[in-house]
Every structure is written in structure tokens, then in C-alpha cells.
Amino acid sequence: MRVLILHIVYTGLLFCLSCNNKVTEISSSIAQVEHKYIPPIGIPAPEFGINETVESVYGAASFYTHYVDNTHAKATDANNPLGSAERPRLTIPLELNAGSVVEIRGGPYTAISGTYTMNGTVEKPVFIRGVSNVNRPVVANSTFKLVGQYFIVENLDFYNKSLIRFAESSKYGAFRHCEVHNPVGVGGAKNPTVSATGEHIVIYHNEIHDNVMSDDKDVHGVQASAGGKRIWVLDNHIYNNGGDGIQACHQCKPGPDHLYIGRNDFHGDKENGIDLKYASDVIISQNKLHGYLIPVETGDVSPIVVGSDGAPSRVWIIFNRIYDCRKGIRIEETDSIWIIGNLIYNIEGAGIIPEKEGTKTYIINNTLHNMKTGISEPWRDQFNFSVYNNIFSKISTASLMLANTPAENIEVSHNLFWETGSYGTNPVEKDPKFTNVDINDFSLQPLSAAIGSGLGVENIFQSFYTLYGIDISKEANSKDSTKSNIGAYEFETDSFKIPSVFNNSFDNDK
């Protein structure tokens, strides 16, 4: 066994990737390396849906029980329940038992809407799949309703008014390595594109884009729907959809519970990147959100909106990169929210906007750079603010505008202000000495005044650990637990690069 330890600093956290690479000898003397999935910071790894492959479960990547190819001259469903390479089926069976692996070739498959019931087990999951995620068979103008347990749908191209619907009764299902899209510039899509409910559902490493209606109504890329429990939306590229990139969900009760949105690339959707309406225990971690610039008739676009209809509870927005947007993080209603370790830069208006009401609002260890206002509370009801260890730099008007909330409900301490006015207690008014702002590298140089000048906030990280059993503390490398660095990056003397751990079709770095 070889153990590779990578020490990485990323948006406020020192952490370690331990790749216990199991190298085994096979007949052709070729070494095969198994990589364990590493989830985004603060998000638990799904119990099912990412690591399982046909090869790992059934022994060979070429294994199948059902063979479908509608382009084969001998393809037929008549007296042919399974199909083979020599005599394939024309269509995908609607009911599949444990151990079934449906291999799909050929295409396109048009108007094959149906309820696909997959009764897998943890030992024998069901797969419906194209052979690879490079040449995906096309499924057009079709709605797939996914029912059952322990199933995976992968490597398919859902095109032109195609939809994915997880049933509320589904458990341990995954939709991964697929593309879901309309023709670019063509309307007619339906809303939402991918609807996720059920329990332990994984939406992983898909490209979901350009799903719009011709009449400019909402078409969301993903909707976390009513009654969902433990839904993961991970490592996807979601862009140019007619509504939100992901929404949780409009006027639905109960809203999704334990929703994990991590390491996705959101950009260019007509409304918001992430829009939380009804939801509880939401962790939004290590996403990249950019290009939300043009306001629409239905509202002002933002990369993240919390509580635009309803009041989500226990929302954690941690270690995200938000840039080149009209606004930053918009909070309309919530009863508890933590905004920690985010990079927010090149914003036309305000970086963080509490608009309506929120009982507990923690804004900690963020870097806000190059915007009109840092934190702006423009109107309506009151919040309860704790603002610690943030960097405010190149702010053209004011770093903080908290006019509506009484002073006794505001704690502002140990923040760094550069080229802007200072606020609160124990401010640091010095150059943060970012490594290279020109390439958006906001890590700290060795002599930065932000190093060791912050307030210890171990109680915040303990709250996260108590709720979710995961340690997100960025003070793991600090000998003095009463001190913290200021801003979104933790200081580390060793040079490093953030590696491309996963072979995504998009860049999650910058």
C-alpha cells in the first residue's frame, strides 16, 4: 500500500487528503489504483452513489445483464427480455431487479418517457448506463421517473425537453456523469430539469445547462423538492438555465432536510445560482458562483439567496468563491445562518446583503474585495449580527452599513480594513498583503497583518461538529487557540497547489 499525503490550504482551512491507494497486481502486470471520493469541506460522503461502479460491484467494466441498441439491425423487444450484443433490445426495461445492469448503445432514443422501477440492494445495485461518459447515448424529449432503491443512472445525454424525476419513495439513488440540456437558444424546456426528492439521493458530476422556456418562465437546473431527506448535489457544472441553478423549493412543506451543495460550478442562470426557500440543515461548500449580473423581471439575480420565500434554518455557507456578480450573498429570511471562509470579489453592489430578518447571523473569516459595500442591511426588519475576522479591502463606499439593527444586537470585532473605513472593536487597519490580486490569489504573504490577528472562534466550529460530526476548524495548525487569522485563507509557509483531484469537465480552482 502507498499512502500519499497532500497538505492543502483552501479558503480558510488546512486539511489533508489521504489517498490510501490500493495497488494490486493483475494478470497483465498493470497496477490498478482505487481512489476514494473526498467530499467538499463539511459535507459527509454519501453512503451510496459515487464510489460504486459496474467493475467494482460486478467484477468487470464490460459486465451487463441487459443490452439495448436501437440502431442494431436485429434489435427487438419481442421475446427478448434481456438482449445481447448480437440481438439487442430496442428499449430500456421499465422494471429491473437487483443485480440488473442495462448497457445502452446507439440512439437517439426519442419519446421514451416512463417510470423506471429499479429494485436494487446494497450488494446488487441496479445500473442504467451508457458505456462511458465520453460518448453518451442521446435520450430526447423524454421524462424519466426514477423509483426504487440502490440504483444508478449514468453516462446518458438527456436532450431537448428531457427531465429527471426522483420519486418521493426513492432511496439510495444516484444520477451521475450525464448531460441534461436543451438546444442552445431554443425554448420549450419544462421546469424543473432535475427534481430530487426521496432519501439519500445523489446528483453527481453532471452538466446541466441551457434549459429555458421561450416565454421566459422559470426552468431550474436542479430542484431539491418537498420531503427530500439527505440530498447531495456535488461536482456538477450548472449554467445558463432559465431559472435558478438549484432551488429548494417553492412553497413546499416539508422542505428538503439535510441538503448538501458542494464543489459545483454555477454561472449565467437567468435568476440565482443557489436559491433556498424552504430547507433545513443546508451546507453550501466550496462552490464556484460567477456571472450573475443581469436583473430579470422576476427579481434581482444573485449567486446565493437564502429565504426568498420561507425561512430556511441552519444554513452554512462555507469556503465558496463568488465573483463577477451584481450582488453577493443575499439573506432575506432565516432563523440561523453561518457565512464562513468565503472569497467574495468583483461585485457591483454589496458582498453580503441581509434584507429582511434573521435571528442569528454569523459572518466570519470571509474576504470581501473590490465592491461598492461590504455588508449592507438596506431595509425591513432586524438581524442579530456577529461579524468577526473578515477582510474588507477596496470597498468604494462603506465596509458595513447596518442601519436597521439596534447596536446591542451587533458584534463587530477583529476585522481587517484596507482602503476603507474601519468599524467595531480591535480593528486592523493595514494592508492584508494578498499574494497576487491580479490573478485572484487572496492567500496571505508571510508578513501579512491578518496573520494571528483574529479572534478565536472555536465555539462556531464546535457548533458545526455537534450538529454534523465533522470538524471544519481551520485552527488545526495553530498552537494558540485564542488566535485566528483574519480572512478566508489560512496562512501556511509551504508552497502548494490545489490539485485536480477529480477529472471534471470544468475548472473548480479559480
DRENMIVO-666787 format. One record per residue (C-alpha): residue in one letter; x negated, y, z negated. Coordinates in nm, 4 decimals. Example, Ala and Ser with C-alpha at 12.3 -4.5 7.8 and 13.67 -1.06 7.14 Angstrom:
code	x	y	z
A	-1.2300	-0.4500	-0.7800
S	-1.3670	-0.1060	-0.7140
//
This chain:
code	x	y	z
M	0.0000	0.0000	0.0000
R	-0.1203	0.3519	0.0790
V	0.0055	0.6439	-0.1254
L	-0.0009	0.9870	0.0352
I	0.0489	1.2808	-0.1984
L	0.1261	1.6172	-0.0400
H	0.1347	1.9225	-0.2686
I	0.3570	2.1829	-0.1079
V	0.4769	2.5250	-0.2164
Y	0.8082	2.6290	-0.0610
T	1.0397	2.9125	-0.1572
G	0.9818	2.9149	-0.5267
L	0.8981	2.5539	-0.6056
L	0.5872	2.3452	-0.6386
F	0.6793	1.9929	-0.5593
C	0.5235	1.6687	-0.4454
L	0.6104	1.4459	-0.1562
S	0.5150	1.0922	-0.2478
C	0.5270	0.8790	0.0611
N	0.4863	0.5230	-0.0541
N	0.4122	0.3974	0.2939
K	0.4530	0.0227	0.3087
V	0.2230	-0.1094	0.5749
T	0.2849	-0.4671	0.6789
E	0.1172	-0.6928	0.9318
I	0.3325	-0.8242	1.2147
S	0.2583	-1.0725	1.4892
S	0.1231	-0.8154	1.7317
S	-0.1000	-0.6709	1.4556
I	0.0832	-0.3380	1.4833
A	0.1394	-0.1649	1.1486
Q	0.4942	-0.0511	1.0759
V	0.5382	0.2401	0.8328
E	0.8615	0.2844	0.6396
H	0.9376	0.6460	0.5418
K	1.1711	0.7114	0.2545
Y	1.4021	1.0066	0.3079
I	1.3149	1.3106	0.0987
P	1.6248	1.5247	0.0355
P	1.6246	1.9045	0.0109
I	1.5348	2.0540	-0.3261
G	1.8044	1.9961	-0.5867
I	2.0150	1.7674	-0.3692
P	2.0386	1.3989	-0.4596
A	1.9633	1.1489	-0.1861
P	2.2775	0.9779	-0.0552
E	2.3213	0.6223	-0.1728
F	2.4066	0.5160	0.1818
G	2.3860	0.6527	0.5342
I	2.0339	0.7772	0.6048
N	1.7758	0.5050	0.5443
E	1.9818	0.2175	0.6842
T	1.9050	0.1169	1.0435
V	2.0046	-0.1814	1.2536
E	1.6465	-0.3004	1.2330
S	1.6149	-0.2634	0.8556
V	1.9512	-0.4302	0.7881
Y	1.9702	-0.6953	1.0589
G	1.6049	-0.7574	1.1363
A	1.5678	-0.6186	1.4898
A	1.6488	-0.2911	1.6632
S	1.7931	-0.4894	1.9549
F	2.0490	-0.6708	1.7368
Y	2.4170	-0.6341	1.8261
T	2.7422	-0.8257	1.7863
H	2.9453	-0.6243	2.0391
Y	2.8183	-0.4906	2.3714
V	3.0007	-0.2117	2.5584
D	2.9093	-0.0737	2.9015
N	3.1884	0.0705	3.1165
T	2.9548	0.1108	3.4153
H	2.8752	-0.2611	3.4479
A	3.0382	-0.4358	3.7438
K	3.1552	-0.7268	3.5271
A	3.2764	-0.5210	3.2324
T	3.6179	-0.6253	3.0984
D	3.8140	-0.6395	2.7734
A	4.0193	-0.9383	2.8906
N	3.9317	-1.2471	2.6859
N	3.6119	-1.0701	2.5902
P	3.6295	-0.9625	2.2235
L	3.2536	-0.9209	2.1769
G	3.0949	-0.8541	2.5126
S	2.7368	-0.9220	2.6161
A	2.4710	-0.7672	2.8367
E	2.5844	-0.9955	3.1199
R	2.9583	-0.9337	3.0650
P	3.0165	-0.6209	2.8562
R	3.3361	-0.4846	2.7129
L	3.4889	-0.1733	2.8681
T	3.5916	-0.0128	2.5377
I	3.4907	0.0075	2.1722
P	3.6947	-0.2267	1.9499
L	3.9243	-0.0408	1.7113
E	3.8764	-0.2822	1.4209
L	3.5374	-0.4048	1.3087
N	3.4498	-0.6365	1.0229
A	3.1426	-0.6420	0.8027
G	2.8275	-0.7228	0.9985
S	2.9536	-0.5746	1.3261
V	2.7086	-0.3771	1.5392
V	2.8579	-0.2206	1.8519
E	2.5957	-0.1227	2.1080
I	2.7246	0.1303	2.3633
R	2.5685	0.1901	2.7023
G	2.6872	0.3529	3.0219
G	2.9503	0.6244	3.0063
P	3.1013	0.8694	3.0157
Y	3.3882	0.7366	2.8049
T	3.6846	0.9687	2.8508
A	4.0089	0.9932	2.6509
I	3.9334	0.7049	2.4147
S	4.0885	0.8660	2.1072
G	4.1777	0.6255	1.8323
T	4.1495	0.5172	1.4710
Y	3.8297	0.3193	1.4330
T	3.8518	0.0996	1.1238
M	3.5175	-0.0303	1.0000
N	3.5229	-0.2620	0.7003
G	3.1546	-0.2914	0.6178
T	2.9807	-0.3810	0.2950
V	2.6600	-0.2508	0.1432
E	2.4822	-0.5671	0.2610
K	2.6518	-0.5760	0.6011
P	2.7392	-0.2238	0.7165
V	2.9159	-0.1600	1.0468
F	2.7401	0.0357	1.3230
I	2.8945	0.2039	1.6278
R	2.5985	0.3338	1.8207
G	2.4189	0.4350	2.1316
V	2.0837	0.2670	2.1682
S	1.8778	0.5797	2.0905
N	1.9250	0.9471	2.0123
V	1.7390	1.0429	2.3311
N	1.9817	0.9140	2.5944
R	2.3155	0.9259	2.4188
P	2.6246	0.7834	2.5935
V	2.8834	1.0586	2.6520
V	3.2254	1.0443	2.4874
A	3.4538	1.3135	2.6331
N	3.7916	1.4585	2.5373
S	3.8350	1.2132	2.2501
T	3.9153	1.2228	1.8799
F	3.7525	0.9589	1.6638
K	3.9258	0.8997	1.3303
L	3.6843	0.7068	1.1095
V	3.8383	0.4761	0.8495
G	3.6820	0.2215	0.6188
Q	3.3675	0.1852	0.4128
Y	2.9953	0.1326	0.4669
F	2.9799	0.2389	0.8304
I	2.7506	0.4447	1.0521
V	2.8315	0.6193	1.3819
E	2.5156	0.7314	1.5612
N	2.3444	0.8276	1.8869
L	2.6506	0.9467	2.0811
D	2.7224	1.2677	2.2744
F	3.0738	1.3917	2.1908
Y	3.1587	1.6377	2.4655
N	3.4403	1.8661	2.5811
K	3.7181	1.8852	2.3186
S	3.5933	1.5862	2.1212
L	3.6475	1.5688	1.7457
I	3.5310	1.3620	1.4489
R	3.7756	1.2994	1.1630
F	3.6811	1.1095	0.8469
A	3.9895	0.9660	0.6773
E	4.0514	1.0645	0.3162
S	4.0333	0.6961	0.2238
S	3.6865	0.6521	0.3771
K	3.3938	0.5702	0.1515
Y	3.0227	0.5491	0.2252
G	3.0395	0.6607	0.5868
A	2.7755	0.8381	0.7960
F	2.7826	1.0382	1.1182
R	2.4280	1.0986	1.2405
H	2.1950	1.1634	1.5361
C	2.4877	1.2801	1.7518
E	2.5690	1.5888	1.9552
V	2.9172	1.7465	1.9388
H	2.9801	2.0320	2.1798
N	3.1925	2.1965	2.4447
P	3.0526	2.3141	2.7781
V	2.8711	2.6427	2.7169
G	3.1050	2.9361	2.7796
V	3.4146	2.7186	2.8166
G	3.7027	2.7348	2.5660
G	3.9613	2.4790	2.4702
A	3.7926	2.3194	2.1704
K	4.0002	2.2232	1.8683
N	3.9458	2.3039	1.5013
P	3.7542	2.1776	1.3108
T	3.4954	1.9938	1.5179
V	3.3804	1.7576	1.2420
S	3.6124	1.7096	0.9442
A	3.4558	1.5426	0.6409
T	3.6609	1.4096	0.3537
G	3.6636	1.0820	0.1641
E	3.3885	0.9828	-0.0780
H	3.0125	0.9577	-0.0234
I	3.0214	1.0910	0.3329
V	2.7024	1.1914	0.5165
I	2.6752	1.4303	0.8150
Y	2.3081	1.4000	0.9076
H	2.0758	1.5226	1.1828
N	2.3374	1.6212	1.4402
E	2.3550	1.9072	1.6870
I	2.6970	2.0762	1.6631
H	2.7369	2.3758	1.8904
D	2.9403	2.5873	2.1346
N	3.2767	2.4610	2.0163
V	3.5096	2.7544	2.0890
M	3.8699	2.8291	2.1843
S	3.9474	3.0555	2.4763
D	4.1817	3.2684	2.2587
D	3.9079	3.3411	2.0007
K	4.0666	3.1398	1.7189
D	3.8581	2.9601	1.4596
V	3.6670	2.6498	1.5564
H	3.4407	2.5495	1.2696
G	3.1403	2.3288	1.3286
V	3.1991	2.1243	1.0109
Q	3.4812	2.1392	0.7600
A	3.4495	1.9839	0.4167
S	3.8156	1.9025	0.3751
A	4.0632	1.8557	0.0908
G	3.9944	1.5774	-0.1548
G	3.6383	1.5124	-0.0452
K	3.4005	1.3894	-0.3151
R	3.0245	1.3870	-0.2656
I	2.9774	1.5092	0.0893
W	2.6311	1.5658	0.2344
V	2.5625	1.7958	0.5328
L	2.1887	1.7568	0.5908
D	1.9268	1.8406	0.8540
N	2.1756	1.9473	1.1223
H	2.1488	2.2163	1.3898
I	2.4795	2.4071	1.3850
Y	2.5237	2.7105	1.6104
N	2.7426	2.9177	1.8441
N	3.0719	2.7758	1.7205
G	3.3934	2.9785	1.7346
G	3.4415	2.9944	1.3570
D	3.2156	2.9123	1.0627
G	2.9174	2.6838	1.0864
I	3.0626	2.4982	0.7877
Q	3.3732	2.5795	0.5892
A	3.5054	2.4362	0.2642
C	3.8161	2.4571	0.3164
H	4.1084	2.6972	0.3728
Q	4.3992	2.6804	0.1232
C	4.3204	2.3215	0.0303
K	4.3697	2.1684	-0.3125
P	4.1793	1.9950	-0.4420
G	3.8805	2.1383	-0.2585
P	3.5726	1.9285	-0.1941
D	3.3786	1.8334	-0.5049
H	3.0002	1.7889	-0.5112
L	2.9249	1.9333	-0.1695
Y	2.5596	1.9302	-0.0622
I	2.4479	2.1553	0.2242
G	2.0766	2.1187	0.2829
R	1.7995	2.1934	0.5307
N	2.0315	2.2830	0.8178
D	1.9651	2.5463	1.0838
F	2.2684	2.7761	1.1213
H	2.2850	3.0604	1.3711
G	2.5103	3.2530	1.6064
D	2.8508	3.1253	1.4939
K	3.1306	3.3757	1.5528
E	3.2201	3.4006	1.1849
N	2.9984	3.2865	0.8975
G	2.7232	3.0326	0.8652
I	2.8493	2.8838	0.5367
D	3.1956	2.9814	0.4108
L	3.3064	2.8417	0.0732
K	3.6741	2.8875	-0.0021
Y	3.7799	2.6039	-0.2334
A	3.4986	2.3855	-0.3676
S	3.3197	2.2895	-0.6877
D	2.9637	2.1843	-0.7680
V	2.8132	2.3079	-0.4418
I	2.4373	2.3029	-0.3781
I	2.3142	2.5032	-0.0775
S	1.9428	2.4351	-0.0459
Q	1.6591	2.5027	0.1991
N	1.8805	2.6051	0.4891
K	1.7777	2.8477	0.7585
L	2.0500	3.1046	0.8440
H	1.9980	3.3757	1.1028
G	2.1583	3.5730	1.3839
Y	2.4895	3.6620	1.2147
L	2.5150	4.0154	1.3500
I	2.8365	4.0939	1.5362
P	3.1583	4.1577	1.3345
V	3.4753	3.9900	1.4617
E	3.8468	4.0685	1.4354
T	3.8970	3.8096	1.1602
G	3.6271	3.9554	0.9357
D	3.2648	4.0561	0.8953
V	3.0128	3.7872	0.9779
S	2.7712	3.6765	0.7080
P	2.5259	3.3892	0.6752
I	2.6844	3.2822	0.3434
V	3.0239	3.3769	0.1973
V	3.1455	3.2480	-0.1394
G	3.5131	3.2665	-0.2310
S	3.6738	3.4376	0.0674
D	3.9957	3.2535	-0.0210
G	3.9815	3.0954	-0.3646
A	3.7133	3.0918	-0.6319
P	3.4536	2.8131	-0.5989
S	3.2924	2.7043	-0.9228
R	2.9330	2.6090	-0.9999
V	2.7741	2.7219	-0.6747
W	2.3942	2.7045	-0.6428
I	2.2306	2.8892	-0.3519
I	1.8653	2.7908	-0.3802
F	1.5497	2.8217	-0.1702
N	1.7139	2.9275	0.1577
R	1.5693	3.1504	0.4307
I	1.8152	3.4187	0.5509
Y	1.7100	3.6732	0.8110
D	1.8074	3.8877	1.1107
C	2.1680	3.9310	0.9961
R	2.4169	4.2126	0.9487
K	2.4602	4.1203	0.5800
G	2.3095	3.8653	0.3446
I	2.4917	3.6606	0.0800
R	2.8475	3.7837	0.0220
I	3.0271	3.6901	-0.3028
E	3.3996	3.7549	-0.3065
E	3.5239	3.5330	-0.5889
T	3.3528	3.2753	-0.8065
D	3.3517	3.1780	-1.1703
S	2.9823	3.0811	-1.1737
I	2.7061	3.1225	-0.9173
W	2.3284	3.0961	-0.9182
I	2.1222	3.2584	-0.6395
I	1.7640	3.1387	-0.6873
G	1.4442	3.1372	-0.4847
N	1.5833	3.2680	-0.1550
L	1.3967	3.4629	0.1110
I	1.6257	3.7352	0.2494
Y	1.4777	3.9753	0.5028
N	1.5503	4.1938	0.8065
I	1.9098	4.2652	0.7037
E	2.1028	4.5627	0.8452
G	2.3072	4.6209	0.5294
A	2.2755	4.4673	0.1822
G	2.0973	4.1440	0.0947
I	2.3397	4.0313	-0.1782
I	2.6948	4.1716	-0.1944
P	2.9235	4.0938	-0.4907
E	3.2585	4.2197	-0.3607
K	3.5462	4.1100	-0.5839
E	3.4831	3.9256	-0.9092
G	3.2589	3.6718	-1.0730
T	3.2173	3.5813	-1.4387
K	2.8594	3.4505	-1.4289
T	2.6320	3.5708	-1.1500
Y	2.2630	3.4835	-1.1787
I	2.0233	3.6382	-0.9247
I	1.6767	3.5029	-0.9980
N	1.3397	3.4781	-0.8210
N	1.4539	3.5967	-0.4792
T	1.2531	3.8028	-0.2320
L	1.4535	4.0791	-0.0591
H	1.2618	4.2665	0.2095
N	1.3457	4.5204	0.4798
M	1.7120	4.6060	0.4326
K	1.9340	4.9035	0.3518
T	2.0332	4.7904	-0.0003
G	1.9090	4.5011	-0.2123
I	2.2141	4.4170	-0.4263
S	2.5306	4.6180	-0.3656
E	2.8602	4.5855	-0.5544
P	3.0829	4.8047	-0.3366
W	3.4351	4.7695	-0.4700
R	3.7170	4.5996	-0.6580
D	3.6707	4.4040	-0.9794
Q	3.3783	4.3403	-1.2092
F	3.0978	4.0873	-1.2335
N	2.8659	3.9673	-1.5053
F	2.5089	4.0020	-1.3769
S	2.1722	3.8542	-1.4752
V	1.9049	3.9826	-1.2366
Y	1.5542	3.8553	-1.3137
N	1.2219	3.8049	-1.1357
N	1.3208	3.9348	-0.7933
I	1.1045	4.1256	-0.5459
F	1.2650	4.4281	-0.3774
S	1.0458	4.5684	-0.1016
K	1.1041	4.8055	0.1867
I	1.4598	4.8924	0.0766
S	1.5747	5.2066	0.2569
T	1.8432	5.3304	0.0120
A	1.8664	5.1565	-0.3277
S	1.7490	4.8232	-0.4652
L	2.0563	4.7874	-0.6896
M	2.3985	4.9501	-0.6672
L	2.6146	4.8057	-0.9459
A	2.8636	5.0845	-0.9938
N	3.1781	4.8974	-1.0990
T	3.0456	4.6651	-1.3696
P	3.0006	4.8009	-1.7253
A	2.6412	4.8315	-1.8399
E	2.6921	4.5756	-2.1192
N	2.7645	4.3109	-1.8523
I	2.4414	4.3743	-1.6625
E	2.0951	4.2398	-1.7460
V	1.8185	4.3547	-1.5118
S	1.4658	4.2638	-1.6148
H	1.1177	4.1744	-1.4869
N	1.1779	4.2607	-1.1207
L	0.9157	4.3991	-0.8821
F	0.9997	4.7119	-0.6813
W	0.7825	4.8274	-0.3936
E	0.8540	5.1277	-0.1720
T	1.1875	5.1698	-0.3524
G	1.3192	5.2965	-0.6872
S	1.2953	5.0719	-0.9940
Y	1.5685	4.9568	-1.2320
G	1.6107	4.7723	-1.5610
T	1.3587	4.6718	-1.8253
N	0.9986	4.5627	-1.7691
P	0.9876	4.6585	-1.4009
V	0.6736	4.6056	-1.1961
E	0.6092	4.8897	-0.9508
K	0.3215	4.7584	-0.7446
D	0.2506	4.6118	-0.4023
P	0.3530	4.2427	-0.4108
K	0.0711	4.1671	-0.1658
F	0.2563	3.9290	0.0626
T	0.0254	3.7112	0.2720
N	0.1445	3.8310	0.6135
V	0.4773	4.0085	0.6559
D	0.4236	4.0344	1.0326
I	0.4793	3.6580	1.0634
N	0.7337	3.6464	0.7792
D	0.4929	3.4817	0.5373
F	0.6045	3.6135	0.1974
S	0.3777	3.3946	-0.0131
L	0.1624	3.5802	-0.2647
Q	-0.2039	3.6676	-0.2328
P	-0.4269	3.5831	-0.5333
L	-0.4248	3.9404	-0.6728
S	-0.0512	3.9968	-0.6386
A	0.1100	4.1813	-0.9285
A	0.4012	3.9371	-0.9029
I	0.1889	3.6502	-1.0360
G	0.2610	3.5783	-1.4017
S	0.4673	3.8953	-1.4499
G	0.8125	3.7403	-1.4602
L	1.0480	3.6307	-1.7333
G	1.0629	3.2641	-1.8326
V	1.3967	3.1232	-1.7170
E	1.3684	2.7600	-1.8260
N	1.7265	2.7716	-1.9554
I	1.8518	2.8165	-1.5991
F	1.6659	2.5130	-1.4732
Q	1.7787	2.3172	-1.7768
S	2.1393	2.4006	-1.6870
F	2.0858	2.2532	-1.3416
Y	1.9234	1.9426	-1.4885
T	2.2053	1.8973	-1.7382
L	2.4660	1.9177	-1.4611
Y	2.2941	1.7123	-1.1917
G	1.9982	1.5258	-1.3411
I	1.7453	1.6880	-1.1030
D	1.4541	1.9100	-1.2068
I	1.4244	2.2163	-0.9828
S	1.1932	2.4030	-1.2189
K	0.9223	2.5919	-1.0370
E	0.7261	2.6296	-1.3602
A	0.5942	2.2728	-1.3397
N	0.2446	2.4046	-1.2663
S	0.2466	2.6808	-1.5296
K	0.0780	2.6363	-1.8663
D	0.2676	2.9322	-2.0154
S	0.6389	2.8533	-2.0182
T	0.7194	3.2111	-2.1226
K	0.5797	3.3497	-1.7957
S	0.7016	3.3128	-1.4423
N	0.6022	3.4546	-1.1104
I	0.8265	3.7130	-0.9503
G	0.9837	3.6457	-0.6103
A	1.0732	3.3429	-0.4055
Y	0.7259	3.1921	-0.3683
E	0.5279	3.0278	-0.6458
F	0.1554	3.1023	-0.6318
E	-0.0888	2.8191	-0.5533
T	-0.4620	2.8570	-0.4924
D	-0.4978	2.5738	-0.2415
S	-0.4219	2.6477	0.1201
F	-0.1349	2.4459	0.2625
K	0.1019	2.3997	0.5478
I	0.4587	2.2796	0.5261
P	0.4534	1.9556	0.7286
S	0.7169	1.8466	0.9753
V	0.8400	1.5573	0.7621
F	1.1291	1.4754	0.9919
N	1.1381	1.4652	1.3690
N	1.4187	1.7175	1.4029
S	1.5013	1.8819	1.7336
F	1.4689	2.2219	1.5686
D	1.2155	2.4038	1.3532
N	1.3022	2.4261	0.9848
D	0.9877	2.6139	0.8914
K	1.0393	2.9742	0.9901
//
